[in-house]
Amino acid sequence: MNLEVKEPIDLVRLSLGEKIYIKMRGDRELRGTLHAFDQHLNIVLSNVEEVLTVIEIDEETNEEIMKTTRRNFEMLYIRGDGIIAIAPPKRF
Amino acid sequence: MLFYQLFKSLIGQTITIELKNDIMITGKLISVDQFLNLKLSDVQGTDPKKNPILSSLKTCFIRGNVIRYVLLPQDQIDTQLLKESAIKEAAKIKEEERKMQNRK
């Protein structure tokens, strides 16, 4: 396998089998192990944790309260059109 | 074509689909096409109170673009094969793009 990063999608290709972070539309974030992707960024992840962030405004104090809901999935197909950004695992 | 093949291999299995409007639908996968539209039978909405219509359906067709997630049965997925197919697919697309460039 070619280890060069020439095109953006190469970054995704080199993350196969590794834990990645995905930012999705609708204030959703996913973390899981990348198993497959295609040119549309349709993706299959395993051991996924989804974090959904909702901002609620307290009616009395007008304070913004961040609420997070977490869900876990064993194996998940994600349609590419909802994806905003993908971050590979940190390499040191 | 990678995900088309993946869904084809899952025909007959029970899967859960989450739509972009947060509706969850569980059913047996009947067929899939190139746009990743899915056809399900024995449909059940996972929250019958929220979507009573879903429980009155036997089969349904879901347009691919309204799908957010599909929860897959983990034991039916060969992750090694998936990884290899993804690498091959990426290489194939690059090759096709290179050919297109040369033609210009």
N, CA and C atoms of all chains as a GROMACS GRO file, in nm:
protein
  588
    1MET      N    1   0.084  -0.121   0.000
    1MET     CA    2   0.000   0.000   0.000
    1MET      C    3   0.087   0.125   0.000
    2ASN      N    4   0.049   0.218  -0.088
    2ASN     CA    5   0.122   0.344  -0.099
    2ASN      C    6   0.098   0.431   0.024
    3LEU      N    7   0.206   0.474   0.089
    3LEU     CA    8   0.191   0.548   0.215
    3LEU      C    9   0.192   0.700   0.198
    4GLU      N   10   0.198   0.745   0.073
    4GLU     CA   11   0.202   0.889   0.048
    4GLU      C   12   0.064   0.953   0.064
    5VAL      N   13   0.063   1.078   0.106
    5VAL     CA   14  -0.062   1.154   0.107
    5VAL      C   15  -0.054   1.259  -0.004
    6LYS      N   16  -0.112   1.225  -0.120
    6LYS     CA   17  -0.112   1.319  -0.233
    6LYS      C   18  -0.245   1.392  -0.242
    7GLU      N   19  -0.350   1.315  -0.218
    7GLU     CA   20  -0.486   1.370  -0.226
    7GLU      C   21  -0.550   1.359  -0.088
    8PRO      N   22  -0.649   1.442  -0.062
    8PRO     CA   23  -0.715   1.438   0.070
    8PRO      C   24  -0.763   1.298   0.110
    9ILE      N   25  -0.817   1.225   0.013
    9ILE     CA   26  -0.876   1.094   0.046
    9ILE      C   27  -0.769   0.995   0.093
   10ASP      N   28  -0.642   1.021   0.058
   10ASP     CA   29  -0.533   0.933   0.104
   10ASP      C   30  -0.523   0.932   0.256
   11LEU      N   31  -0.560   1.044   0.315
   11LEU     CA   32  -0.555   1.054   0.461
   11LEU      C   33  -0.655   0.956   0.523
   12VAL      N   34  -0.769   0.941   0.456
   12VAL     CA   35  -0.870   0.847   0.503
   12VAL      C   36  -0.820   0.704   0.479
   13ARG      N   37  -0.762   0.683   0.361
   13ARG     CA   38  -0.714   0.548   0.327
   13ARG      C   39  -0.610   0.499   0.428
   14LEU      N   40  -0.522   0.592   0.469
   14LEU     CA   41  -0.416   0.552   0.563
   14LEU      C   42  -0.468   0.532   0.704
   15SER      N   43  -0.593   0.571   0.729
   15SER     CA   44  -0.652   0.552   0.862
   15SER      C   45  -0.730   0.422   0.872
   16LEU      N   46  -0.732   0.341   0.766
   16LEU     CA   47  -0.804   0.214   0.769
   16LEU      C   48  -0.755   0.127   0.884
   17GLY      N   49  -0.848   0.075   0.961
   17GLY     CA   50  -0.811  -0.011   1.073
   17GLY      C   51  -0.779   0.066   1.199
   18GLU      N   52  -0.783   0.200   1.190
   18GLU     CA   53  -0.749   0.281   1.307
   18GLU      C   54  -0.870   0.357   1.358
   19LYS      N   55  -0.857   0.405   1.480
   19LYS     CA   56  -0.967   0.479   1.539
   19LYS      C   57  -0.970   0.620   1.482
   20ILE      N   58  -1.084   0.662   1.430
   20ILE     CA   59  -1.093   0.796   1.373
   20ILE      C   60  -1.205   0.875   1.441
   21TYR      N   61  -1.200   1.006   1.416
   21TYR     CA   62  -1.303   1.097   1.467
   21TYR      C   63  -1.375   1.156   1.346
   22ILE      N   64  -1.507   1.156   1.351
   22ILE     CA   65  -1.586   1.213   1.241
   22ILE      C   66  -1.678   1.320   1.297
   23LYS      N   67  -1.676   1.436   1.232
   23LYS     CA   68  -1.772   1.542   1.268
   23LYS      C   69  -1.884   1.536   1.165
   24MET      N   70  -2.007   1.530   1.215
   24MET     CA   71  -2.122   1.516   1.126
   24MET      C   72  -2.213   1.637   1.137
   25ARG      N   73  -2.299   1.649   1.034
   25ARG     CA   74  -2.405   1.750   1.037
   25ARG      C   75  -2.496   1.726   1.157
   26GLY      N   76  -2.557   1.833   1.207
   26GLY     CA   77  -2.653   1.820   1.318
   26GLY      C   78  -2.584   1.799   1.452
   27ASP      N   79  -2.466   1.858   1.470
   27ASP     CA   80  -2.390   1.854   1.595
   27ASP      C   81  -2.368   1.712   1.648
   28ARG      N   82  -2.332   1.624   1.556
   28ARG     CA   83  -2.301   1.487   1.595
   28ARG      C   84  -2.153   1.462   1.575
   29GLU      N   85  -2.096   1.385   1.666
   29GLU     CA   86  -1.956   1.346   1.653
   29GLU      C   87  -1.947   1.195   1.670
   30LEU      N   88  -1.862   1.132   1.593
   30LEU     CA   89  -1.846   0.987   1.604
   30LEU      C   90  -1.701   0.952   1.627
   31ARG      N   91  -1.679   0.849   1.708
   31ARG     CA   92  -1.545   0.793   1.722
   31ARG      C   93  -1.556   0.643   1.704
   32GLY      N   94  -1.471   0.586   1.620
   32GLY     CA   95  -1.478   0.442   1.599
   32GLY      C   96  -1.366   0.396   1.508
   33THR      N   97  -1.359   0.265   1.488
   33THR     CA   98  -1.254   0.207   1.406
   33THR      C   99  -1.299   0.201   1.261
   34LEU      N  100  -1.218   0.256   1.172
   34LEU     CA  101  -1.253   0.264   1.030
   34LEU      C  102  -1.228   0.130   0.959
   35HIS      N  103  -1.330   0.079   0.891
   35HIS     CA  104  -1.313  -0.045   0.816
   35HIS      C  105  -1.326  -0.028   0.667
   36ALA      N  106  -1.410   0.066   0.622
   36ALA     CA  107  -1.426   0.085   0.478
   36ALA      C  108  -1.474   0.226   0.447
   37PHE      N  109  -1.442   0.272   0.327
   37PHE     CA  110  -1.491   0.403   0.279
   37PHE      C  111  -1.497   0.398   0.128
   38ASP      N  112  -1.569   0.492   0.067
   38ASP     CA  113  -1.564   0.505  -0.078
   38ASP      C  114  -1.550   0.652  -0.117
   39GLN      N  115  -1.564   0.682  -0.246
   39GLN     CA  116  -1.539   0.820  -0.291
   39GLN      C  117  -1.643   0.921  -0.240
   40HIS      N  118  -1.759   0.871  -0.196
   40HIS     CA  119  -1.860   0.961  -0.140
   40HIS      C  120  -1.840   0.981   0.011
   41LEU      N  121  -1.740   0.913   0.065
   41LEU     CA  122  -1.717   0.909   0.209
   41LEU      C  123  -1.826   0.834   0.285
   42ASN      N  124  -1.898   0.746   0.217
   42ASN     CA  125  -1.975   0.646   0.291
   42ASN      C  126  -1.873   0.567   0.370
   43ILE      N  127  -1.909   0.530   0.493
   43ILE     CA  128  -1.808   0.472   0.583
   43ILE      C  129  -1.868   0.358   0.664
   44VAL      N  130  -1.785   0.258   0.696
   44VAL     CA  131  -1.824   0.160   0.796
   44VAL      C  132  -1.729   0.171   0.915
   45LEU      N  133  -1.787   0.189   1.033
   45LEU     CA  134  -1.709   0.196   1.157
   45LEU      C  135  -1.753   0.085   1.251
   46SER      N  136  -1.662   0.041   1.338
   46SER     CA  137  -1.703  -0.052   1.444
   46SER      C  138  -1.671   0.011   1.580
   47ASN      N  139  -1.732  -0.042   1.683
   47ASN     CA  140  -1.719   0.011   1.820
   47ASN      C  141  -1.733   0.163   1.822
   48VAL      N  142  -1.849   0.207   1.778
   48VAL     CA  143  -1.872   0.350   1.757
   48VAL      C  144  -1.933   0.414   1.881
   49GLU      N  145  -1.884   0.531   1.914
   49GLU     CA  146  -1.953   0.613   2.013
   49GLU      C  147  -2.000   0.740   1.943
   50GLU      N  148  -2.130   0.766   1.951
   50GLU     CA  149  -2.184   0.889   1.894
   50GLU      C  150  -2.213   0.987   2.006
   51VAL      N  151  -2.170   1.110   1.987
   51VAL     CA  152  -2.201   1.214   2.084
   51VAL      C  153  -2.286   1.319   2.014
   52LEU      N  154  -2.407   1.339   2.065
   52LEU     CA  155  -2.499   1.437   2.009
   52LEU      C  156  -2.506   1.554   2.106
   53THR      N  157  -2.472   1.674   2.058
   53THR     CA  158  -2.471   1.791   2.145
   53THR      C  159  -2.592   1.880   2.114
   54VAL      N  160  -2.670   1.908   2.214
   54VAL     CA  161  -2.785   1.996   2.198
   54VAL      C  162  -2.767   2.117   2.289
   55ILE      N  163  -2.787   2.235   2.234
   55ILE     CA  164  -2.777   2.355   2.317
   55ILE      C  165  -2.918   2.401   2.352
   56GLU      N  166  -2.946   2.401   2.481
   56GLU     CA  167  -3.077   2.448   2.527
   56GLU      C  168  -3.059   2.582   2.596
   57ILE      N  169  -3.159   2.669   2.579
   57ILE     CA  170  -3.151   2.800   2.644
   57ILE      C  171  -3.248   2.802   2.763
   58ASP      N  172  -3.189   2.828   2.878
   58ASP     CA  173  -3.268   2.836   3.001
   58ASP      C  174  -3.360   2.958   2.993
   59GLU      N  175  -3.490   2.937   3.004
   59GLU     CA  176  -3.585   3.046   2.982
   59GLU      C  177  -3.574   3.157   3.087
   60GLU      N  178  -3.536   3.121   3.209
   60GLU     CA  179  -3.529   3.221   3.315
   60GLU      C  180  -3.401   3.303   3.308
   61THR      N  181  -3.289   3.235   3.291
   61THR     CA  182  -3.161   3.305   3.298
   61THR      C  183  -3.102   3.334   3.160
   62ASN      N  184  -3.164   3.280   3.054
   62ASN     CA  185  -3.112   3.293   2.918
   62ASN      C  186  -2.974   3.232   2.900
   63GLU      N  187  -2.937   3.144   2.991
   63GLU     CA  188  -2.807   3.079   2.979
   63GLU      C  189  -2.814   2.964   2.878
   64GLU      N  190  -2.707   2.947   2.806
   64GLU     CA  191  -2.700   2.834   2.713
   64GLU      C  192  -2.648   2.712   2.786
   65ILE      N  193  -2.723   2.604   2.780
   65ILE     CA  194  -2.680   2.482   2.847
   65ILE      C  195  -2.649   2.376   2.741
   66MET      N  196  -2.528   2.325   2.745
   66MET     CA  197  -2.488   2.220   2.650
   66MET      C  198  -2.527   2.085   2.708
   67LYS      N  199  -2.604   2.010   2.629
   67LYS     CA  200  -2.640   1.876   2.675
   67LYS      C  201  -2.587   1.775   2.575
   68THR      N  202  -2.523   1.672   2.626
   68THR     CA  203  -2.472   1.571   2.534
   68THR      C  204  -2.541   1.437   2.559
   69THR      N  205  -2.575   1.372   2.450
   69THR     CA  206  -2.632   1.238   2.457
   69THR      C  207  -2.535   1.143   2.389
   70ARG      N  208  -2.507   1.033   2.453
   70ARG     CA  209  -2.413   0.936   2.396
   70ARG      C  210  -2.485   0.808   2.358
   71ARG      N  211  -2.447   0.751   2.245
   71ARG     CA  212  -2.500   0.621   2.202
   71ARG      C  213  -2.384   0.538   2.152
   72ASN      N  214  -2.396   0.407   2.169
   72ASN     CA  215  -2.290   0.318   2.121
   72ASN      C  216  -2.346   0.219   2.020
   73PHE      N  217  -2.267   0.191   1.917
   73PHE     CA  218  -2.305   0.094   1.814
   73PHE      C  219  -2.188  -0.002   1.792
   74GLU      N  220  -2.220  -0.130   1.768
   74GLU     CA  221  -2.114  -0.227   1.741
   74GLU      C  222  -2.055  -0.205   1.602
   75MET      N  223  -2.147  -0.195   1.504
   75MET     CA  224  -2.102  -0.184   1.364
   75MET      C  225  -2.200  -0.091   1.293
   76LEU      N  226  -2.146   0.010   1.228
   76LEU     CA  227  -2.232   0.115   1.174
   76LEU      C  228  -2.190   0.155   1.033
   77TYR      N  229  -2.290   0.163   0.943
   77TYR     CA  230  -2.267   0.224   0.811
   77TYR      C  231  -2.311   0.369   0.822
   78ILE      N  232  -2.230   0.460   0.773
   78ILE     CA  233  -2.262   0.603   0.779
   78ILE      C  234  -2.267   0.657   0.638
   79ARG      N  235  -2.376   0.721   0.601
   79ARG     CA  236  -2.386   0.778   0.467
   79ARG      C  237  -2.300   0.903   0.458
   80GLY      N  238  -2.223   0.912   0.349
   80GLY     CA  239  -2.120   1.015   0.337
   80GLY      C  240  -2.171   1.158   0.334
   81ASP      N  241  -2.296   1.180   0.290
   81ASP     CA  242  -2.342   1.317   0.273
   81ASP      C  243  -2.362   1.391   0.406
   82GLY      N  244  -2.360   1.318   0.517
   82GLY     CA  245  -2.375   1.384   0.647
   82GLY      C  246  -2.243   1.420   0.710
   83ILE      N  247  -2.134   1.384   0.643
   83ILE     CA  248  -2.001   1.402   0.706
   83ILE      C  249  -1.942   1.539   0.674
   84ILE      N  250  -1.892   1.606   0.778
   84ILE     CA  251  -1.828   1.736   0.759
   84ILE      C  252  -1.676   1.721   0.759
   85ALA      N  253  -1.623   1.648   0.855
   85ALA     CA  254  -1.477   1.634   0.863
   85ALA      C  255  -1.439   1.500   0.924
   86ILE      N  256  -1.321   1.452   0.882
   86ILE     CA  257  -1.267   1.328   0.938
   86ILE      C  258  -1.128   1.358   0.990
   87ALA      N  259  -1.099   1.314   1.111
   87ALA     CA  260  -0.965   1.332   1.165
   87ALA      C  261  -0.903   1.196   1.193
   88PRO      N  262  -0.782   1.174   1.142
   88PRO     CA  263  -0.713   1.048   1.170
   88PRO      C  264  -0.667   1.046   1.315
   89PRO      N  265  -0.627   0.928   1.365
   89PRO     CA  266  -0.578   0.922   1.502
   89PRO      C  267  -0.449   1.003   1.514
   90LYS      N  268  -0.418   1.043   1.637
   90LYS     CA  269  -0.294   1.118   1.657
   90LYS      C  270  -0.175   1.025   1.642
   91ARG      N  271  -0.079   1.069   1.565
   91ARG     CA  272   0.045   0.991   1.549
   91ARG      C  273   0.160   1.069   1.612
   92PHE      N  274   0.236   1.000   1.695
   92PHE     CA  275   0.346   1.072   1.760
   92PHE      C  276   0.480   1.013   1.720
   93MET      N  277  -1.907   0.089  -0.562
   93MET     CA  278  -1.974  -0.041  -0.565
   93MET      C  279  -1.949  -0.122  -0.438
   94LEU      N  280  -1.853  -0.076  -0.358
   94LEU     CA  281  -1.815  -0.149  -0.237
   94LEU      C  282  -1.933  -0.166  -0.142
   95PHE      N  283  -2.007  -0.057  -0.118
   95PHE     CA  284  -2.117  -0.064  -0.023
   95PHE      C  285  -2.240  -0.132  -0.082
   96TYR      N  286  -2.250  -0.123  -0.216
   96TYR     CA  287  -2.356  -0.197  -0.285
   96TYR      C  288  -2.334  -0.347  -0.260
   97GLN      N  289  -2.210  -0.391  -0.277
   97GLN     CA  290  -2.177  -0.532  -0.252
   97GLN      C  291  -2.201  -0.570  -0.106
   98LEU      N  292  -2.163  -0.478  -0.017
   98LEU     CA  293  -2.181  -0.503   0.127
   98LEU      C  294  -2.328  -0.526   0.159
   99PHE      N  295  -2.414  -0.435   0.109
   99PHE     CA  296  -2.558  -0.449   0.139
   99PHE      C  297  -2.616  -0.572   0.070
  100LYS      N  298  -2.564  -0.603  -0.050
  100LYS     CA  299  -2.612  -0.723  -0.119
  100LYS      C  300  -2.584  -0.848  -0.036
  101SER      N  301  -2.466  -0.848   0.030
  101SER     CA  302  -2.430  -0.964   0.112
  101SER      C  303  -2.516  -0.973   0.238
  102LEU      N  304  -2.584  -0.863   0.271
  102LEU     CA  305  -2.666  -0.862   0.394
  102LEU      C  306  -2.813  -0.890   0.365
  103ILE      N  307  -2.848  -0.915   0.239
  103ILE     CA  308  -2.988  -0.943   0.205
  103ILE      C  309  -3.036  -1.063   0.285
  104GLY      N  310  -3.156  -1.048   0.345
  104GLY     CA  311  -3.210  -1.155   0.430
  104GLY      C  312  -3.186  -1.131   0.577
  105GLN      N  313  -3.090  -1.043   0.609
  105GLN     CA  314  -3.058  -1.012   0.749
  105GLN      C  315  -3.150  -0.901   0.800
  106THR      N  316  -3.166  -0.896   0.930
  106THR     CA  317  -3.242  -0.786   0.990
  106THR      C  318  -3.148  -0.671   1.022
  107ILE      N  319  -3.184  -0.554   0.971
  107ILE     CA  320  -3.100  -0.435   0.997
  107ILE      C  321  -3.188  -0.322   1.051
  108THR      N  322  -3.123  -0.226   1.115
  108THR     CA  323  -3.193  -0.108   1.163
  108THR      C  324  -3.138   0.013   1.091
  109ILE      N  325  -3.228   0.096   1.039
  109ILE     CA  326  -3.187   0.214   0.965
  109ILE      C  327  -3.227   0.337   1.044
  110GLU      N  328  -3.135   0.431   1.057
  110GLU     CA  329  -3.173   0.560   1.116
  110GLU      C  330  -3.177   0.662   1.004
  111LEU      N  331  -3.291   0.730   0.992
  111LEU     CA  332  -3.308   0.830   0.887
  111LEU      C  333  -3.261   0.967   0.935
  112LYS      N  334  -3.246   1.059   0.840
  112LYS     CA  335  -3.198   1.193   0.875
  112LYS      C  336  -3.297   1.270   0.962
  113ASN      N  337  -3.425   1.227   0.962
  113ASN     CA  338  -3.522   1.292   1.050
  113ASN      C  339  -3.540   1.215   1.182
  114ASP      N  340  -3.437   1.139   1.220
  114ASP     CA  341  -3.428   1.066   1.347
  114ASP      C  342  -3.522   0.946   1.360
  115ILE      N  343  -3.598   0.913   1.254
  115ILE     CA  344  -3.682   0.794   1.260
  115ILE      C  345  -3.593   0.670   1.249
  116MET      N  346  -3.624   0.570   1.333
  116MET     CA  347  -3.551   0.443   1.325
  116MET      C  348  -3.645   0.336   1.272
  117ILE      N  349  -3.598   0.260   1.176
  117ILE     CA  350  -3.680   0.155   1.117
  117ILE      C  351  -3.601   0.024   1.119
  118THR      N  352  -3.663  -0.080   1.171
  118THR     CA  353  -3.599  -0.213   1.170
  118THR      C  354  -3.675  -0.302   1.073
  119GLY      N  355  -3.603  -0.382   0.997
  119GLY     CA  356  -3.670  -0.474   0.906
  119GLY      C  357  -3.572  -0.567   0.839
  120LYS      N  358  -3.628  -0.662   0.763
  120LYS     CA  359  -3.544  -0.757   0.692
  120LYS      C  360  -3.508  -0.696   0.557
  121LEU      N  361  -3.381  -0.697   0.524
  121LEU     CA  362  -3.336  -0.638   0.398
  121LEU      C  363  -3.376  -0.727   0.280
  122ILE      N  364  -3.449  -0.668   0.186
  122ILE     CA  365  -3.496  -0.742   0.069
  122ILE      C  366  -3.411  -0.715  -0.053
  123SER      N  367  -3.386  -0.586  -0.079
  123SER     CA  368  -3.300  -0.557  -0.194
  123SER      C  369  -3.232  -0.422  -0.179
  124VAL      N  370  -3.133  -0.402  -0.264
  124VAL     CA  371  -3.052  -0.280  -0.264
  124VAL      C  372  -3.020  -0.248  -0.410
  125ASP      N  373  -3.004  -0.119  -0.443
  125ASP     CA  374  -2.963  -0.083  -0.578
  125ASP      C  375  -2.839   0.006  -0.575
  126GLN      N  376  -2.798   0.054  -0.691
  126GLN     CA  377  -2.672   0.129  -0.702
  126GLN      C  378  -2.674   0.261  -0.624
  127PHE      N  379  -2.794   0.316  -0.596
  127PHE     CA  380  -2.802   0.441  -0.519
  127PHE      C  381  -2.808   0.413  -0.370
  128LEU      N  382  -2.798   0.285  -0.334
  128LEU     CA  383  -2.810   0.240  -0.196
  128LEU      C  384  -2.949   0.270  -0.140
  129ASN      N  385  -3.050   0.273  -0.231
  129ASN     CA  386  -3.189   0.267  -0.185
  129ASN      C  387  -3.206   0.129  -0.126
  130LEU      N  388  -3.286   0.118  -0.021
  130LEU     CA  389  -3.304  -0.012   0.044
  130LEU      C  390  -3.452  -0.049   0.049
  131LYS      N  391  -3.481  -0.177   0.032
  131LYS     CA  392  -3.617  -0.224   0.048
  131LYS      C  393  -3.620  -0.319   0.167
  132LEU      N  394  -3.714  -0.295   0.258
  132LEU     CA  395  -3.725  -0.376   0.379
  132LEU      C  396  -3.860  -0.445   0.384
  133SER      N  397  -3.865  -0.562   0.449
  133SER     CA  398  -3.994  -0.624   0.480
  133SER      C  399  -4.000  -0.648   0.630
  134ASP      N  400  -4.118  -0.687   0.680
  134ASP     CA  401  -4.142  -0.704   0.823
  134ASP      C  402  -4.097  -0.580   0.900
  135VAL      N  403  -4.142  -0.465   0.851
  135VAL     CA  404  -4.096  -0.338   0.904
  135VAL      C  405  -4.152  -0.309   1.043
  136GLN      N  406  -4.068  -0.257   1.128
  136GLN     CA  407  -4.114  -0.208   1.258
  136GLN      C  408  -4.044  -0.077   1.287
  137GLY      N  409  -4.123   0.024   1.322
  137GLY     CA  410  -4.062   0.147   1.372
  137GLY      C  411  -4.014   0.116   1.512
  138THR      N  412  -3.894   0.162   1.551
  138THR     CA  413  -3.845   0.126   1.683
  138THR      C  414  -3.920   0.202   1.793
  139ASP      N  415  -3.988   0.311   1.754
  139ASP     CA  416  -4.071   0.382   1.852
  139ASP      C  417  -4.213   0.392   1.796
  140PRO      N  418  -4.298   0.291   1.822
  140PRO     CA  419  -4.431   0.285   1.759
  140PRO      C  420  -4.522   0.401   1.799
  141LYS      N  421  -4.500   0.456   1.919
  141LYS     CA  422  -4.583   0.568   1.963
  141LYS      C  423  -4.556   0.693   1.878
  142LYS      N  424  -4.430   0.709   1.843
  142LYS     CA  425  -4.390   0.828   1.768
  142LYS      C  426  -4.433   0.819   1.622
  143ASN      N  427  -4.425   0.700   1.566
  143ASN     CA  428  -4.459   0.683   1.424
  143ASN      C  429  -4.553   0.566   1.404
  144PRO      N  430  -4.681   0.584   1.437
  144PRO     CA  431  -4.776   0.472   1.428
  144PRO      C  432  -4.790   0.419   1.285
  145ILE      N  433  -4.764   0.505   1.185
  145ILE     CA  434  -4.779   0.463   1.045
  145ILE      C  435  -4.682   0.349   1.013
  146LEU      N  436  -4.562   0.359   1.069
  146LEU     CA  437  -4.459   0.260   1.036
  146LEU      C  438  -4.501   0.119   1.075
  147SER      N  439  -4.576   0.107   1.187
  147SER     CA  440  -4.613  -0.029   1.230
  147SER      C  441  -4.726  -0.086   1.146
  148SER      N  442  -4.792   0.000   1.064
  148SER     CA  443  -4.897  -0.052   0.977
  148SER      C  444  -4.843  -0.096   0.841
  149LEU      N  445  -4.713  -0.076   0.820
  149LEU     CA  446  -4.654  -0.116   0.692
  149LEU      C  447  -4.597  -0.258   0.700
  150LYS      N  448  -4.606  -0.331   0.588
  150LYS     CA  449  -4.540  -0.462   0.584
  150LYS      C  450  -4.402  -0.449   0.521
  151THR      N  451  -4.401  -0.381   0.407
  151THR     CA  452  -4.272  -0.360   0.341
  151THR      C  453  -4.255  -0.211   0.316
  152CYS      N  454  -4.132  -0.166   0.300
  152CYS     CA  455  -4.114  -0.028   0.259
  152CYS      C  456  -3.985  -0.010   0.181
  153PHE      N  457  -3.985   0.097   0.104
  153PHE     CA  458  -3.871   0.134   0.020
  153PHE      C  459  -3.813   0.262   0.080
  154ILE      N  460  -3.685   0.264   0.102
  154ILE     CA  461  -3.623   0.382   0.160
  154ILE      C  462  -3.524   0.441   0.061
  155ARG      N  463  -3.548   0.565   0.024
  155ARG     CA  464  -3.457   0.632  -0.068
  155ARG      C  465  -3.321   0.651   0.001
  156GLY      N  466  -3.216   0.614  -0.071
  156GLY     CA  467  -3.083   0.611  -0.011
  156GLY      C  468  -3.040   0.741   0.055
  157ASN      N  469  -3.079   0.854  -0.006
  157ASN     CA  470  -3.025   0.982   0.043
  157ASN      C  471  -3.085   1.027   0.176
  158VAL      N  472  -3.194   0.963   0.222
  158VAL     CA  473  -3.250   1.005   0.351
  158VAL      C  474  -3.195   0.923   0.467
  159ILE      N  475  -3.105   0.830   0.435
  159ILE     CA  476  -3.047   0.746   0.539
  159ILE      C  477  -2.931   0.818   0.607
  160ARG      N  478  -2.927   0.813   0.740
  160ARG     CA  479  -2.811   0.866   0.811
  160ARG      C  480  -2.718   0.750   0.848
  161TYR      N  481  -2.772   0.654   0.922
  161TYR     CA  482  -2.692   0.537   0.961
  161TYR      C  483  -2.765   0.409   0.925
  162VAL      N  484  -2.689   0.303   0.909
  162VAL     CA  485  -2.747   0.169   0.909
  162VAL      C  486  -2.672   0.088   1.014
  163LEU      N  487  -2.746   0.035   1.112
  163LEU     CA  488  -2.684  -0.048   1.215
  163LEU      C  489  -2.670  -0.189   1.158
  164LEU      N  490  -2.545  -0.235   1.149
  164LEU     CA  491  -2.520  -0.363   1.083
  164LEU      C  492  -2.501  -0.474   1.186
  165PRO      N  493  -2.539  -0.597   1.149
  165PRO     CA  494  -2.513  -0.710   1.240
  165PRO      C  495  -2.363  -0.742   1.239
  166GLN      N  496  -2.298  -0.721   1.353
  166GLN     CA  497  -2.152  -0.729   1.359
  166GLN      C  498  -2.096  -0.865   1.316
  167ASP      N  499  -2.169  -0.972   1.353
  167ASP     CA  500  -2.118  -1.106   1.324
  167ASP      C  501  -2.125  -1.141   1.175
  168GLN      N  502  -2.195  -1.058   1.097
  168GLN     CA  503  -2.206  -1.087   0.953
  168GLN      C  504  -2.102  -1.011   0.870
  169ILE      N  505  -2.019  -0.931   0.936
  169ILE     CA  506  -1.928  -0.843   0.862
  169ILE      C  507  -1.785  -0.895   0.875
  170ASP      N  508  -1.724  -0.919   0.759
  170ASP     CA  509  -1.583  -0.959   0.756
  170ASP      C  510  -1.500  -0.831   0.740
  171THR      N  511  -1.446  -0.783   0.854
  171THR     CA  512  -1.379  -0.653   0.850
  171THR      C  513  -1.250  -0.656   0.768
  172GLN      N  514  -1.184  -0.772   0.768
  172GLN     CA  515  -1.061  -0.784   0.690
  172GLN      C  516  -1.092  -0.769   0.541
  173LEU      N  517  -1.198  -0.838   0.497
  173LEU     CA  518  -1.241  -0.831   0.357
  173LEU      C  519  -1.283  -0.688   0.321
  174LEU      N  520  -1.354  -0.623   0.412
  174LEU     CA  521  -1.399  -0.486   0.390
  174LEU      C  522  -1.280  -0.393   0.366
  175LYS      N  523  -1.179  -0.410   0.451
  175LYS     CA  524  -1.060  -0.325   0.443
  175LYS      C  525  -0.989  -0.343   0.308
  176GLU      N  526  -0.972  -0.470   0.270
  176GLU     CA  527  -0.907  -0.499   0.142
  176GLU      C  528  -0.987  -0.442   0.026
  177SER      N  529  -1.120  -0.458   0.032
  177SER     CA  530  -1.205  -0.407  -0.075
  177SER      C  531  -1.197  -0.255  -0.084
  178ALA      N  532  -1.189  -0.190   0.032
  178ALA     CA  533  -1.182  -0.043   0.034
  178ALA      C  534  -1.052   0.004  -0.032
  179ILE      N  535  -0.942  -0.066  -0.006
  179ILE     CA  536  -0.814  -0.030  -0.066
  179ILE      C  537  -0.820  -0.049  -0.217
  180LYS      N  538  -0.878  -0.162  -0.259
  180LYS     CA  539  -0.891  -0.190  -0.403
  180LYS      C  540  -0.977  -0.085  -0.471
  181GLU      N  541  -1.088  -0.053  -0.405
  181GLU     CA  542  -1.183   0.046  -0.461
  181GLU      C  543  -1.114   0.181  -0.479
  182ALA      N  544  -1.037   0.222  -0.378
  182ALA     CA  545  -0.968   0.350  -0.384
  182ALA      C  546  -0.868   0.352  -0.500
  183ALA      N  547  -0.798   0.238  -0.518
  183ALA     CA  548  -0.699   0.227  -0.625
  183ALA      C  549  -0.768   0.234  -0.761
  184LYS      N  550  -0.883   0.169  -0.770
  184LYS     CA  551  -0.959   0.164  -0.896
  184LYS      C  552  -1.005   0.304  -0.936
  185ILE      N  553  -1.054   0.379  -0.838
  185ILE     CA  554  -1.103   0.514  -0.866
  185ILE      C  555  -0.987   0.604  -0.912
  186LYS      N  556  -0.872   0.587  -0.846
  186LYS     CA  557  -0.754   0.666  -0.885
  186LYS      C  558  -0.713   0.636  -1.028
  187GLU      N  559  -0.714   0.509  -1.061
  187GLU     CA  560  -0.676   0.464  -1.196
  187GLU      C  561  -0.768   0.526  -1.300
  188GLU      N  562  -0.898   0.523  -1.270
  188GLU     CA  563  -0.996   0.580  -1.364
  188GLU      C  564  -0.976   0.731  -1.380
  189GLU      N  565  -0.946   0.798  -1.268
  189GLU     CA  566  -0.922   0.942  -1.275
  189GLU      C  567  -0.798   0.973  -1.358
  190ARG      N  568  -0.696   0.888  -1.342
  190ARG     CA  569  -0.571   0.909  -1.417
  190ARG      C  570  -0.599   0.896  -1.567
  191LYS      N  571  -0.680   0.796  -1.603
  191LYS     CA  572  -0.715   0.775  -1.744
  191LYS      C  573  -0.789   0.896  -1.800
  192MET      N  574  -0.882   0.948  -1.717
  192MET     CA  575  -0.959   1.064  -1.760
  192MET      C  576  -0.867   1.183  -1.784
  193GLN      N  577  -0.769   1.200  -1.696
  193GLN     CA  578  -0.674   1.311  -1.708
  193GLN      C  579  -0.595   1.300  -1.837
  194ASN      N  580  -0.551   1.178  -1.868
  194ASN     CA  581  -0.470   1.156  -1.988
  194ASN      C  582  -0.547   1.184  -2.115
  195ARG      N  583  -0.677   1.159  -2.109
  195ARG     CA  584  -0.761   1.177  -2.227
  195ARG      C  585  -0.777   1.325  -2.263
  196LYS      N  586  -0.768   1.410  -2.160
  196LYS     CA  587  -0.794   1.554  -2.183
  196LYS      C  588  -0.682   1.619  -2.266
   0.00000   0.00000   0.00000
